[in-house]
Amino acid sequence: MAAYLELYYSGKLVERLEAARALLQNCEVCPRHCGINRLAGETGKCRTTGLAAVSSYGPHFGEEAPLVGRHGSGTIFFTNCNLRCLFCQNYPISQLGDGAEVSREKLAEMMLSLQAKGCHNINLVSPTHVVPQILGALGIAVDLGLRLPLLYNSGGYDSIETLKILDGIVDIYMPDMKYSDEKIAEELSGIENYPLLNHAAVKEMHRQVGDLQVNEDGIAIRGLLIRHLVLPHGLAGTKETVHFIAEEISRNSYVNIMDQYHPCYKAFQIPQLARPLSQREFLEAIELAYKAGLTRLDKVYPVITRAA
């Protein structure tokens, strides 16, 4: 049973929606705390009003295996983002605003459509800045029969206050852990205090849902799945990230060490980002994860062996 159903039947889901919506009036939905009134149509760093904007939605088969199963992950790609990543591979959506505003009724309709297609979950991509709007749609969708687990697929720059509102609503958290160095995060993604806030957010997510659990068919039903994109020249700080996960989250964490970095958007403006990731850099990242004690990686990888 999806986590939110218990809150729905107890009448407490409405209370969570009201708490989330209140954050929009002097916006504190994410750690940027822009302080503008999005309910009045004002926009801050995420360039989003009181309505969510959506670029596309549909079954997605390119996610991690426990999310995809046989029928796909039911993705909803929200337009805009609270990050400013210079190398974002989805930059037309996240940075250029590709998409259109939708009512909460339309958003609920999307969720139900994905369920009707047989998707295994509702995969909310870049949801951080539109949590109140999502909760508004969720209540309508549950009224009409939504039962799928909710997957919160974020850049990891999330507010603890907002995450606590989501406690008992989100079934699966899938945050990025992008950086270990504050200055690099500010230079490449235009955000402050990313490592500190990201670590606190991932801890809170794990407190709520624990390690990733799968059913008898290998489909994720609850828990934490962490993504870490390896960047050229060690810019992502992989060693520090995997040690944090192993020591302060769980050695049983399901972690996807990602190798798909390639220069796009404004990456060519940064000399260290102006080339693809090398195979050696990626394998070194995998080796660091194994050495930290993480063995539940998204795939089984070879490890570099070095002479003594």
Backbone as CSV, one residue per row, in Angstrom:
resi,resn,N_x,N_y,N_z,CA_x,CA_y,CA_z,C_x,C_y,C_z
1,MET,0.844,-1.195,0.000,0.000,0.000,0.000,0.878,1.244,0.000
2,ALA,0.579,2.201,-0.853,1.339,3.449,-0.889,1.242,4.158,0.449
3,ALA,2.327,4.778,0.870,2.403,5.383,2.200,1.322,6.428,2.428
4,TYR,1.030,7.238,1.414,0.122,8.370,1.594,-1.321,7.958,1.883
5,LEU,-1.675,6.700,1.608,-3.058,6.275,1.798,-3.470,6.316,3.266
6,GLU,-2.541,5.995,4.155,-2.858,6.053,5.579,-3.195,7.474,6.008
7,LEU,-2.403,8.454,5.535,-2.691,9.851,5.859,-3.992,10.303,5.216
8,TYR,-4.236,9.820,4.022,-5.468,10.188,3.317,-6.694,9.710,4.091
9,TYR,-6.694,8.444,4.493,-7.855,7.891,5.182,-8.042,8.483,6.573
10,SER,-6.953,8.958,7.171,-7.066,9.575,8.504,-7.430,11.052,8.430
11,GLY,-7.455,11.610,7.231,-7.758,13.023,7.044,-6.569,13.953,7.217
12,LYS,-5.388,13.390,7.463,-4.213,14.210,7.742,-3.484,14.671,6.481
13,LEU,-3.826,14.093,5.335,-3.184,14.526,4.095,-3.534,15.977,3.793
14,VAL,-4.746,16.379,4.114,-5.170,17.766,3.904,-4.344,18.712,4.768
15,GLU,-4.035,18.299,5.987,-3.211,19.126,6.877,-1.819,19.320,6.289
16,ARG,-1.269,18.279,5.703,0.061,18.391,5.099,0.025,19.349,3.904
17,LEU,-1.028,19.258,3.114,-1.175,20.162,1.974,-1.229,21.603,2.448
18,GLU,-1.978,21.874,3.480,-2.094,23.237,3.994,-0.754,23.743,4.500
19,ALA,0.006,22.868,5.177,1.328,23.260,5.678,2.283,23.566,4.531
20,ALA,2.207,22.750,3.477,3.077,22.975,2.320,2.681,24.244,1.583
21,ARG,1.401,24.456,1.410,0.925,25.633,0.681,1.307,26.923,1.396
22,ALA,1.336,26.879,2.724,1.721,28.062,3.494,3.155,28.490,3.201
23,LEU,4.001,27.536,2.799,5.388,27.854,2.487,5.528,28.705,1.230
24,LEU,4.496,28.742,0.388,4.544,29.501,-0.859,4.326,30.999,-0.665
25,GLN,3.707,31.384,0.447,3.332,32.785,0.641,4.540,33.681,0.857
26,ASN,5.546,33.153,1.496,6.818,33.855,1.684,7.879,32.798,1.403
27,CYS,8.058,32.454,0.163,8.509,31.122,-0.237,9.737,30.597,0.521
28,GLU,9.495,29.442,1.170,10.532,28.714,1.885,10.460,27.233,1.525
29,VAL,10.005,26.959,0.310,9.830,25.569,-0.091,11.172,24.853,-0.195
30,CYS,12.211,25.544,-0.664,13.537,24.940,-0.780,14.550,25.775,0.008
31,PRO,15.786,25.321,0.110,16.770,26.039,0.928,17.124,27.442,0.437
32,ARG,16.705,27.822,-0.744,17.006,29.179,-1.220,16.224,30.241,-0.455
33,HIS,15.052,29.892,0.072,14.241,30.827,0.871,14.127,32.182,0.179
34,CYS,13.562,32.185,-1.026,13.471,33.420,-1.813,12.591,34.483,-1.157
35,GLY,11.615,34.057,-0.354,10.801,35.016,0.382,9.786,35.774,-0.440
36,ILE,9.438,35.244,-1.622,8.437,35.925,-2.460,7.100,35.196,-2.336
37,ASN,6.023,35.850,-2.761,4.688,35.264,-2.665,4.329,34.599,-3.990
38,ARG,4.567,33.323,-4.067,4.280,32.594,-5.301,2.783,32.439,-5.534
39,LEU,1.998,32.489,-4.469,0.545,32.400,-4.624,-0.013,33.632,-5.337
40,ALA,0.747,34.729,-5.279,0.338,35.962,-5.971,0.973,36.072,-7.352
41,GLY,1.617,35.008,-7.804,2.204,35.001,-9.138,3.650,35.431,-9.190
42,GLU,4.256,35.721,-8.049,5.664,36.103,-8.040,6.542,34.870,-8.242
43,THR,7.731,35.095,-8.790,8.661,33.991,-9.009,10.026,34.335,-8.438
44,GLY,10.691,33.299,-7.920,12.036,33.452,-7.382,13.040,32.706,-8.238
45,LYS,14.012,32.088,-7.588,15.092,31.411,-8.309,14.594,30.256,-9.173
46,CYS,13.489,29.629,-8.764,12.980,28.499,-9.550,12.079,28.939,-10.695
47,ARG,11.775,30.240,-10.773,10.968,30.803,-11.865,9.599,30.140,-11.997
48,THR,9.023,29.735,-10.864,7.752,29.019,-10.862,6.773,29.708,-9.924
49,THR,5.547,29.878,-10.367,4.515,30.545,-9.573,3.820,29.535,-8.660
50,GLY,2.571,29.829,-8.315,1.785,28.908,-7.500,1.279,27.709,-8.261
51,LEU,1.463,27.705,-9.585,1.126,26.548,-10.404,2.406,25.827,-10.813
52,ALA,2.358,24.502,-10.795,3.481,23.720,-11.308,3.465,23.776,-12.830
53,ALA,4.649,23.682,-13.415,4.753,23.550,-14.871,5.345,22.177,-15.178
54,VAL,4.850,21.547,-16.229,5.280,20.197,-16.603,5.769,20.212,-18.045
55,SER,6.898,19.565,-18.275,7.443,19.453,-19.631,6.863,18.248,-20.356
56,SER,6.835,17.088,-19.670,6.301,15.876,-20.291,6.021,14.847,-19.205
57,TYR,5.299,13.806,-19.574,5.070,12.696,-18.649,4.833,11.432,-19.459
58,GLY,5.128,10.277,-18.836,4.919,9.007,-19.519,5.759,7.907,-18.898
59,PRO,5.549,6.663,-19.302,6.387,5.556,-18.822,7.835,5.758,-19.274
60,HIS,8.761,5.524,-18.362,10.178,5.738,-18.654,10.927,4.443,-18.354
61,PHE,11.770,4.016,-19.296,12.479,2.751,-19.152,13.986,2.942,-18.994
62,GLY,14.407,4.177,-18.768,15.825,4.456,-18.631,16.280,4.660,-17.206
63,GLU,15.381,4.439,-16.241,15.745,4.599,-14.834,16.378,3.309,-14.305
64,GLU,16.720,3.288,-13.021,17.311,2.117,-12.400,16.345,0.922,-12.467
65,ALA,16.907,-0.274,-12.577,16.101,-1.485,-12.783,14.971,-1.659,-11.760
66,PRO,15.184,-1.425,-10.466,14.081,-1.616,-9.512,12.927,-0.639,-9.699
67,LEU,13.150,0.424,-10.427,12.093,1.403,-10.682,11.337,1.102,-11.969
68,VAL,12.012,0.487,-12.919,11.456,0.299,-14.256,10.595,-0.952,-14.362
69,GLY,11.104,-2.092,-13.837,10.360,-3.332,-13.939,9.989,-3.657,-15.380
70,ARG,8.788,-4.166,-15.569,8.328,-4.529,-16.912,7.569,-3.396,-17.598
71,HIS,6.967,-2.517,-16.811,6.035,-1.541,-17.387,6.503,-0.092,-17.281
72,GLY,7.688,0.118,-16.736,8.254,1.453,-16.701,7.949,2.244,-15.445
73,SER,8.752,3.255,-15.234,8.560,4.212,-14.139,7.721,5.365,-14.676
74,GLY,6.678,5.721,-13.957,5.744,6.741,-14.434,6.252,8.141,-14.173
75,THR,7.049,8.670,-15.078,7.736,9.939,-14.840,6.885,11.150,-15.197
76,ILE,6.989,12.161,-14.338,6.453,13.491,-14.615,7.625,14.452,-14.512
77,PHE,8.006,15.062,-15.629,9.149,15.973,-15.663,8.656,17.397,-15.396
78,PHE,8.971,17.905,-14.194,8.572,19.265,-13.855,9.539,20.267,-14.478
79,THR,8.979,21.327,-15.001,9.761,22.386,-15.620,10.439,23.233,-14.551
80,ASN,11.641,23.715,-14.862,12.448,24.565,-13.972,13.059,23.754,-12.836
81,CYS,13.892,24.416,-12.060,14.672,23.724,-11.038,15.200,24.769,-10.060
82,ASN,15.513,24.348,-8.841,16.108,25.284,-7.894,17.637,25.278,-7.974
83,LEU,18.193,24.504,-8.902,19.633,24.495,-9.154,19.925,25.195,-10.474
84,ARG,21.179,25.563,-10.665,21.613,26.211,-11.910,22.826,25.467,-12.477
85,CYS,22.707,24.173,-12.640,23.850,23.367,-13.064,24.279,23.730,-14.484
86,LEU,25.529,24.112,-14.637,26.045,24.543,-15.931,26.144,23.398,-16.931
87,PHE,26.076,22.151,-16.428,26.266,20.983,-17.291,25.001,20.135,-17.386
88,CYS,23.854,20.690,-17.006,22.623,19.901,-16.936,22.274,19.292,-18.292
89,GLN,22.062,17.965,-18.303,21.726,17.285,-19.541,20.257,17.459,-19.915
90,ASN,19.455,17.933,-18.968,18.047,18.235,-19.242,17.815,19.751,-19.260
91,TYR,18.816,20.502,-19.681,18.759,21.964,-19.555,17.575,22.616,-20.273
92,PRO,17.066,22.083,-21.407,15.879,22.746,-21.975,14.709,22.780,-20.994
93,ILE,14.609,21.745,-20.152,13.531,21.680,-19.156,13.912,22.456,-17.903
94,SER,15.085,22.158,-17.365,15.460,22.703,-16.056,15.878,24.167,-16.095
95,GLN,16.503,24.592,-17.199,17.063,25.940,-17.258,16.354,26.860,-18.255
96,LEU,15.831,26.299,-19.326,15.225,27.123,-20.379,13.707,27.170,-20.299
97,GLY,13.134,26.421,-19.346,11.693,26.540,-19.105,10.791,25.841,-20.092
98,ASP,11.267,24.763,-20.702,10.441,24.013,-21.646,9.303,23.321,-20.903
99,GLY,8.076,23.749,-21.147,6.917,23.163,-20.483,5.800,24.177,-20.353
100,ALA,4.727,23.769,-19.694,3.568,24.649,-19.534,2.955,24.443,-18.156
101,GLU,2.397,25.519,-17.624,1.730,25.429,-16.335,0.518,24.508,-16.416
102,VAL,0.282,23.784,-15.317,-0.865,22.876,-15.259,-1.605,23.097,-13.944
103,SER,-2.906,22.891,-13.975,-3.706,22.946,-12.760,-3.454,21.694,-11.932
104,ARG,-3.856,21.709,-10.669,-3.687,20.513,-9.857,-4.567,19.380,-10.376
105,GLU,-5.707,19.726,-10.986,-6.568,18.703,-11.583,-5.875,18.013,-12.750
106,LYS,-5.187,18.796,-13.578,-4.463,18.226,-14.712,-3.300,17.368,-14.229
107,LEU,-2.608,17.818,-13.194,-1.506,17.040,-12.646,-2.015,15.718,-12.079
108,ALA,-3.148,15.747,-11.404,-3.756,14.519,-10.888,-4.113,13.577,-12.041
109,GLU,-4.609,14.148,-13.124,-4.964,13.362,-14.304,-3.741,12.657,-14.881
110,MET,-2.606,13.338,-14.867,-1.358,12.723,-15.343,-0.990,11.520,-14.487
111,MET,-1.086,11.672,-13.176,-0.764,10.567,-12.272,-1.639,9.354,-12.553
112,LEU,-2.917,9.587,-12.716,-3.856,8.499,-12.968,-3.622,7.852,-14.326
113,SER,-3.222,8.654,-15.303,-2.908,8.124,-16.619,-1.715,7.168,-16.554
114,LEU,-0.701,7.532,-15.782,0.480,6.679,-15.633,0.125,5.370,-14.933
115,GLN,-0.757,5.458,-13.945,-1.211,4.246,-13.266,-1.972,3.350,-14.240
116,ALA,-2.822,3.941,-15.061,-3.603,3.170,-16.032,-2.715,2.477,-17.057
117,LYS,-1.527,3.036,-17.317,-0.593,2.436,-18.270,0.201,1.287,-17.641
118,GLY,0.025,1.052,-16.352,0.714,-0.051,-15.689,2.037,0.301,-15.058
119,CYS,2.387,1.579,-14.998,3.665,1.990,-14.395,3.736,1.535,-12.946
120,HIS,4.957,1.337,-12.473,5.163,0.806,-11.126,5.199,1.887,-10.050
121,ASN,5.336,3.133,-10.438,5.432,4.229,-9.478,5.130,5.541,-10.186
122,ILE,4.917,6.580,-9.385,4.808,7.942,-9.918,6.133,8.626,-9.614
123,ASN,6.916,8.848,-10.653,8.280,9.351,-10.540,8.273,10.865,-10.761
124,LEU,8.375,11.599,-9.665,8.309,13.063,-9.696,9.719,13.607,-9.918
125,VAL,10.014,14.032,-11.135,11.369,14.453,-11.502,11.517,15.961,-11.284
126,SER,12.494,16.337,-10.483,12.711,17.734,-10.066,11.479,18.294,-9.340
127,PRO,11.096,17.673,-8.221,9.882,18.084,-7.514,10.118,19.132,-6.429
128,THR,11.381,19.435,-6.132,11.713,20.217,-4.937,10.942,21.525,-4.846
129,HIS,10.832,22.239,-5.953,10.232,23.573,-5.940,8.712,23.558,-6.089
130,VAL,8.124,22.357,-6.280,6.672,22.278,-6.501,6.002,21.276,-5.555
131,VAL,6.564,21.064,-4.398,5.971,20.130,-3.433,4.528,20.501,-3.090
132,PRO,4.211,21.767,-2.792,2.816,22.091,-2.469,1.853,21.771,-3.609
133,GLN,2.271,22.042,-4.824,1.426,21.776,-5.981,1.218,20.268,-6.169
134,ILE,2.257,19.499,-5.911,2.149,18.043,-6.009,1.147,17.515,-4.986
135,LEU,1.229,18.017,-3.762,0.308,17.540,-2.723,-1.131,17.926,-3.037
136,GLY,-1.319,19.090,-3.632,-2.661,19.481,-4.045,-3.236,18.523,-5.063
137,ALA,-2.412,18.097,-6.009,-2.858,17.143,-7.030,-3.039,15.752,-6.441
138,LEU,-2.193,15.393,-5.487,-2.245,14.046,-4.910,-3.595,13.771,-4.259
139,GLY,-4.100,14.739,-3.504,-5.397,14.539,-2.857,-6.494,14.248,-3.862
140,ILE,-6.490,14.960,-4.979,-7.484,14.739,-6.027,-7.295,13.362,-6.648
141,ALA,-6.035,13.007,-6.925,-5.747,11.728,-7.574,-6.147,10.546,-6.690
142,VAL,-5.910,10.657,-5.387,-6.287,9.564,-4.486,-7.804,9.423,-4.419
143,ASP,-8.496,10.541,-4.433,-9.969,10.504,-4.486,-10.455,9.675,-5.677
144,LEU,-9.680,9.735,-6.769,-10.082,9.076,-8.011,-9.423,7.715,-8.211
145,GLY,-8.698,7.242,-7.177,-8.199,5.873,-7.231,-6.706,5.677,-7.345
146,LEU,-5.892,6.726,-7.196,-4.443,6.541,-7.264,-3.955,5.688,-6.102
147,ARG,-3.113,4.714,-6.409,-2.569,3.818,-5.382,-1.079,3.556,-5.549
148,LEU,-0.450,4.101,-6.558,0.968,3.808,-6.823,1.892,4.494,-5.813
149,PRO,3.047,3.883,-5.522,4.049,4.544,-4.679,4.538,5.838,-5.316
150,LEU,4.837,6.834,-4.465,5.403,8.094,-4.932,6.922,8.043,-4.840
151,LEU,7.579,8.455,-5.911,9.038,8.513,-5.991,9.458,9.974,-6.110
152,TYR,10.258,10.435,-5.158,10.723,11.821,-5.099,12.139,11.860,-5.656
153,ASN,12.285,12.338,-6.899,13.514,12.266,-7.676,14.118,13.674,-7.780
154,SER,15.018,14.012,-6.834,15.457,15.406,-6.706,16.955,15.578,-6.870
155,GLY,17.350,16.850,-7.009,18.762,17.198,-7.074,19.444,17.197,-5.724
156,GLY,18.697,16.893,-4.680,19.278,16.768,-3.348,19.460,18.071,-2.601
157,TYR,18.950,19.174,-3.171,19.035,20.473,-2.500,17.648,20.765,-1.945
158,ASP,17.321,20.060,-0.865,15.975,20.045,-0.313,15.948,20.576,1.113
159,SER,14.827,21.202,1.456,14.625,21.761,2.788,14.145,20.688,3.752
160,ILE,14.728,20.659,4.941,14.296,19.700,5.958,12.839,19.938,6.336
161,GLU,12.430,21.191,6.445,11.043,21.486,6.800,10.081,20.911,5.772
162,THR,10.395,21.064,4.506,9.546,20.523,3.453,9.568,19.001,3.459
163,LEU,10.733,18.418,3.665,10.829,16.960,3.712,9.999,16.389,4.862
164,LYS,9.961,17.071,5.984,9.158,16.578,7.105,7.667,16.600,6.784
165,ILE,7.245,17.552,5.971,5.850,17.551,5.513,5.577,16.298,4.678
166,LEU,6.588,15.820,3.960,6.439,14.657,3.096,6.574,13.325,3.829
167,ASP,6.912,13.360,5.108,7.061,12.134,5.889,5.726,11.380,5.916
168,GLY,5.743,10.126,5.470,4.518,9.354,5.403,3.764,9.528,4.097
169,ILE,4.298,10.337,3.190,3.678,10.547,1.877,4.539,9.926,0.779
170,VAL,5.823,10.215,0.802,6.755,9.676,-0.190,7.161,8.257,0.207
171,ASP,7.134,7.356,-0.769,7.552,5.974,-0.543,9.024,5.762,-0.852
172,ILE,9.492,6.384,-1.939,10.865,6.189,-2.405,11.505,7.555,-2.631
173,TYR,12.629,7.773,-1.993,13.409,8.987,-2.236,14.591,8.635,-3.124
174,MET,14.830,9.463,-4.141,15.985,9.269,-5.015,16.700,10.607,-5.210
175,PRO,17.498,11.024,-4.228,18.223,12.290,-4.345,19.560,12.123,-5.051
176,ASP,19.995,13.176,-5.703,21.380,13.271,-6.134,22.245,13.622,-4.930
177,MET,23.485,13.157,-4.971,24.536,13.705,-4.109,25.595,14.198,-5.087
178,LYS,25.539,15.487,-5.413,26.299,16.031,-6.523,27.729,16.414,-6.182
179,TYR,27.924,17.000,-5.005,29.224,17.579,-4.671,29.591,17.337,-3.209
180,SER,30.891,17.330,-2.969,31.406,17.311,-1.602,32.083,18.620,-1.230
181,ASP,32.264,19.498,-2.203,32.955,20.756,-1.979,31.995,21.923,-2.196
182,GLU,31.872,22.765,-1.192,30.925,23.876,-1.228,31.229,24.857,-2.359
183,LYS,32.507,25.166,-2.556,32.867,26.146,-3.579,32.602,25.629,-4.984
184,ILE,32.871,24.349,-5.205,32.600,23.760,-6.509,31.097,23.763,-6.784
185,ALA,30.296,23.445,-5.766,28.839,23.467,-5.918,28.347,24.856,-6.285
186,GLU,28.912,25.862,-5.661,28.492,27.231,-5.954,28.894,27.632,-7.365
187,GLU,30.101,27.232,-7.788,30.571,27.587,-9.120,29.779,26.879,-10.218
188,LEU,29.483,25.587,-10.020,28.890,24.791,-11.090,27.368,24.740,-11.050
189,SER,26.779,24.992,-9.868,25.318,24.904,-9.765,24.672,26.135,-9.148
190,GLY,25.470,27.138,-8.817,24.921,28.398,-8.341,24.176,28.318,-7.022
191,ILE,24.619,27.444,-6.130,23.941,27.252,-4.848,24.940,27.328,-3.699
192,GLU,24.443,27.680,-2.528,25.282,27.801,-1.338,25.067,26.610,-0.400
193,ASN,26.146,26.237,0.275,26.087,25.223,1.339,25.519,23.887,0.867
194,TYR,25.796,23.520,-0.397,25.212,22.275,-0.908,25.598,21.051,-0.078
195,PRO,26.880,20.782,0.212,27.198,19.547,0.941,26.487,19.460,2.283
196,LEU,26.491,20.544,3.044,25.859,20.532,4.363,24.359,20.251,4.253
197,LEU,23.689,20.975,3.367,22.242,20.827,3.221,21.883,19.495,2.577
198,ASN,22.676,19.060,1.631,22.441,17.780,0.973,22.585,16.622,1.957
199,HIS,23.621,16.659,2.773,23.815,15.591,3.760,22.651,15.536,4.743
200,ALA,22.208,16.694,5.198,21.080,16.731,6.135,19.814,16.197,5.472
201,ALA,19.597,16.552,4.210,18.407,16.089,3.494,18.425,14.576,3.303
202,VAL,19.558,14.027,2.904,19.648,12.583,2.679,19.457,11.824,3.995
203,LYS,19.990,12.358,5.074,19.766,11.734,6.390,18.282,11.707,6.736
204,GLU,17.589,12.815,6.481,16.163,12.883,6.776,15.376,11.919,5.888
205,MET,15.736,11.843,4.627,15.072,10.901,3.729,15.241,9.467,4.228
206,HIS,16.456,9.128,4.625,16.717,7.767,5.103,15.980,7.508,6.416
207,ARG,15.904,8.502,7.264,15.151,8.338,8.523,13.701,7.969,8.229
208,GLN,13.147,8.584,7.195,11.747,8.344,6.875,11.491,6.978,6.254
209,VAL,12.338,6.560,5.319,12.003,5.374,4.516,13.005,4.226,4.622
210,GLY,14.204,4.471,5.195,15.182,3.404,5.351,15.840,2.987,4.042
211,ASP,16.531,1.850,4.082,17.201,1.323,2.888,16.159,0.856,1.867
212,LEU,16.578,0.808,0.615,15.660,0.436,-0.453,15.160,-0.996,-0.282
213,GLN,13.848,-1.158,-0.368,13.205,-2.467,-0.307,12.572,-2.775,-1.653
214,VAL,12.669,-4.028,-2.075,12.042,-4.462,-3.326,11.110,-5.636,-3.042
215,ASN,10.115,-5.818,-3.904,9.188,-6.934,-3.726,9.718,-8.190,-4.409
216,GLU,8.893,-9.221,-4.469,9.339,-10.497,-5.026,9.668,-10.411,-6.512
217,ASP,9.192,-9.373,-7.167,9.506,-9.183,-8.585,10.695,-8.243,-8.811
218,GLY,11.328,-7.826,-7.709,12.471,-6.928,-7.820,12.104,-5.476,-8.019
219,ILE,10.837,-5.123,-7.793,10.372,-3.757,-7.969,10.477,-2.998,-6.646
220,ALA,11.045,-1.811,-6.688,11.183,-0.996,-5.489,9.808,-0.608,-4.956
221,ILE,9.644,-0.767,-3.644,8.377,-0.398,-3.020,8.553,0.676,-1.942
222,ARG,9.767,0.801,-1.415,10.009,1.788,-0.368,11.511,1.920,-0.148
223,GLY,11.949,3.108,0.264,13.338,3.248,0.656,14.085,4.344,-0.092
224,LEU,15.381,4.377,0.146,16.269,5.406,-0.385,17.151,4.835,-1.478
225,LEU,17.229,5.539,-2.593,18.129,5.216,-3.695,18.917,6.492,-3.995
226,ILE,20.243,6.412,-3.927,21.095,7.599,-4.078,21.775,7.579,-5.444
227,ARG,21.790,8.738,-6.102,22.511,8.888,-7.356,23.720,9.795,-7.160
228,HIS,24.830,9.409,-7.768,26.041,10.240,-7.735,26.654,10.245,-9.133
229,LEU,26.605,11.400,-9.782,27.181,11.550,-11.119,28.665,11.879,-10.992
230,VAL,29.508,11.024,-11.543,30.948,11.255,-11.504,31.301,12.322,-12.533
231,LEU,32.062,13.319,-12.110,32.480,14.397,-12.999,33.974,14.288,-13.302
232,PRO,34.413,14.823,-14.436,35.842,14.811,-14.753,36.659,15.526,-13.669
233,HIS,37.906,15.120,-13.561,38.874,15.763,-12.660,38.440,15.714,-11.191
234,GLY,37.604,14.758,-10.834,37.211,14.590,-9.439,36.351,15.708,-8.889
235,LEU,35.701,16.479,-9.738,34.940,17.640,-9.283,33.752,17.276,-8.395
236,ALA,33.225,16.067,-8.537,32.062,15.672,-7.741,32.432,15.269,-6.315
237,GLY,33.722,15.038,-6.054,34.126,14.649,-4.702,33.616,13.275,-4.311
238,THR,33.838,12.299,-5.192,33.288,10.955,-4.993,33.778,10.303,-3.705
239,LYS,35.047,10.436,-3.401,35.595,9.778,-2.206,34.861,10.219,-0.956
240,GLU,34.660,11.517,-0.794,33.977,12.035,0.396,32.507,11.611,0.400
241,THR,31.892,11.579,-0.764,30.475,11.215,-0.851,30.235,9.772,-0.454
242,VAL,31.017,8.846,-1.007,30.782,7.432,-0.691,31.103,7.133,0.769
243,HIS,32.078,7.835,1.337,32.374,7.635,2.760,31.234,8.149,3.627
244,PHE,30.651,9.276,3.238,29.497,9.785,3.982,28.347,8.781,3.949
245,ILE,28.065,8.248,2.770,26.965,7.289,2.649,27.222,6.063,3.523
246,ALA,28.439,5.530,3.430,28.759,4.307,4.171,28.754,4.520,5.675
247,GLU,29.270,5.654,6.129,29.450,5.874,7.560,28.246,6.536,8.227
248,GLU,27.502,7.358,7.496,26.440,8.135,8.147,25.032,7.835,7.636
249,ILE,24.934,7.086,6.561,23.612,6.650,6.092,23.504,5.146,6.327
250,SER,24.049,4.337,5.452,24.008,2.885,5.619,24.900,2.234,4.575
251,ARG,25.650,1.209,4.986,26.436,0.450,4.010,25.531,-0.372,3.093
252,ASN,24.271,-0.506,3.480,23.314,-1.221,2.648,22.569,-0.273,1.708
253,SER,23.052,0.940,1.591,22.414,1.909,0.696,22.508,1.442,-0.756
254,TYR,21.434,1.637,-1.497,21.426,1.364,-2.928,21.938,2.626,-3.620
255,VAL,23.081,2.519,-4.278,23.747,3.689,-4.852,23.995,3.474,-6.339
256,ASN,23.632,4.465,-7.118,23.932,4.446,-8.553,25.072,5.417,-8.813
257,ILE,26.265,4.864,-9.038,27.414,5.662,-9.448,27.294,5.833,-10.963
258,MET,27.071,7.062,-11.408,26.661,7.306,-12.795,27.835,7.765,-13.660
259,ASP,27.883,7.213,-14.882,29.031,7.470,-15.767,28.659,8.262,-17.014
260,GLN,27.440,8.809,-17.080,26.994,9.377,-18.344,27.349,10.849,-18.552
261,TYR,28.238,11.389,-17.725,28.593,12.794,-17.920,29.182,13.020,-19.302
262,HIS,28.677,14.055,-19.974,29.292,14.565,-21.203,29.000,16.056,-21.256
263,PRO,29.860,16.832,-21.869,29.672,18.286,-21.870,28.419,18.697,-22.627
264,CYS,27.617,19.520,-22.026,26.474,20.113,-22.717,26.096,21.402,-22.005
265,TYR,25.140,22.108,-22.547,24.695,23.403,-22.037,25.900,24.345,-21.926
266,LYS,26.278,24.775,-20.737,27.371,25.728,-20.590,28.673,25.089,-20.106
267,ALA,28.739,23.767,-20.158,29.918,23.063,-19.626,31.194,23.440,-20.362
268,PHE,31.073,23.786,-21.632,32.272,24.109,-22.405,32.929,25.409,-21.923
269,GLN,32.217,26.171,-21.106,32.794,27.395,-20.541,33.740,27.093,-19.382
270,ILE,33.686,25.860,-18.866,34.527,25.446,-17.737,35.546,24.446,-18.256
271,PRO,36.817,24.811,-18.333,37.817,23.906,-18.923,37.799,22.493,-18.350
272,GLN,37.588,22.360,-17.037,37.609,21.031,-16.432,36.383,20.188,-16.777
273,LEU,35.351,20.831,-17.292,34.134,20.100,-17.665,33.994,19.919,-19.172
274,ALA,34.958,20.388,-19.924,34.812,20.469,-21.376,35.135,19.172,-22.108
275,ARG,35.240,18.082,-21.404,35.456,16.776,-22.039,34.595,15.725,-21.345
276,PRO,34.326,14.600,-22.007,33.565,13.522,-21.359,34.359,12.894,-20.217
277,LEU,33.670,12.171,-19.385,34.307,11.398,-18.331,35.103,10.255,-18.953
278,SER,36.304,10.006,-18.448,37.095,8.882,-18.956,36.686,7.586,-18.249
279,GLN,36.959,6.471,-18.885,36.642,5.177,-18.274,37.431,4.990,-16.981
280,ARG,38.677,5.415,-16.972,39.488,5.249,-15.770,38.906,6.063,-14.610
281,GLU,38.474,7.275,-14.877,37.881,8.086,-13.815,36.650,7.405,-13.232
282,PHE,35.850,6.811,-14.115,34.645,6.142,-13.633,34.994,4.899,-12.812
283,LEU,35.906,4.080,-13.312,36.279,2.873,-12.574,36.937,3.206,-11.244
284,GLU,37.672,4.300,-11.188,38.246,4.734,-9.915,37.141,5.115,-8.927
285,ALA,36.076,5.724,-9.424,34.945,6.069,-8.569,34.279,4.810,-8.021
286,ILE,34.124,3.793,-8.859,33.544,2.528,-8.412,34.421,1.889,-7.352
287,GLU,35.724,1.933,-7.572,36.649,1.364,-6.597,36.542,2.086,-5.254
288,LEU,36.389,3.396,-5.280,36.225,4.154,-4.036,34.961,3.727,-3.303
289,ALA,33.896,3.472,-4.047,32.648,3.034,-3.418,32.820,1.678,-2.746
290,TYR,33.456,0.741,-3.449,33.692,-0.573,-2.850,34.578,-0.474,-1.618
291,LYS,35.624,0.333,-1.701,36.535,0.481,-0.568,35.850,1.103,0.644
292,ALA,34.859,1.934,0.402,34.117,2.544,1.504,33.161,1.559,2.159
293,GLY,32.955,0.408,1.514,32.062,-0.599,2.074,30.701,-0.665,1.428
294,LEU,30.534,0.063,0.315,29.262,0.038,-0.397,29.301,-1.058,-1.455
295,THR,28.439,-2.029,-1.336,28.410,-3.133,-2.293,27.084,-3.224,-3.032
296,ARG,26.093,-2.463,-2.584,24.773,-2.514,-3.237,24.703,-1.410,-4.287
297,LEU,25.542,-1.561,-5.308,25.569,-0.587,-6.382,24.558,-0.980,-7.447
298,ASP,24.206,-0.026,-8.300,23.156,-0.257,-9.282,23.514,-1.373,-10.243
299,LYS,24.808,-1.534,-10.541,25.266,-2.616,-11.398,26.539,-3.187,-10.789
300,VAL,26.939,-4.360,-11.261,28.197,-4.955,-10.820,29.288,-4.458,-11.765
301,TYR,30.307,-3.864,-11.184,31.356,-3.257,-12.004,32.697,-3.920,-11.731
302,PRO,33.604,-3.906,-12.721,34.975,-4.326,-12.466,35.681,-3.299,-11.604
303,VAL,36.722,-3.701,-10.938,37.487,-2.803,-10.084,38.919,-2.750,-10.575
304,ILE,39.476,-1.551,-10.600,40.876,-1.398,-10.994,41.756,-2.081,-9.960
305,THR,42.726,-2.853,-10.403,43.688,-3.456,-9.480,45.026,-2.805,-9.727
306,ARG,45.661,-2.401,-8.675,46.947,-1.715,-8.791,48.049,-2.561,-8.174
307,ALA,49.204,-2.469,-8.755,50.347,-3.164,-8.185,50.700,-2.559,-6.839
308,ALA,51.157,-3.395,-5.936,51.518,-2.889,-4.602,52.732,-1.990,-4.704
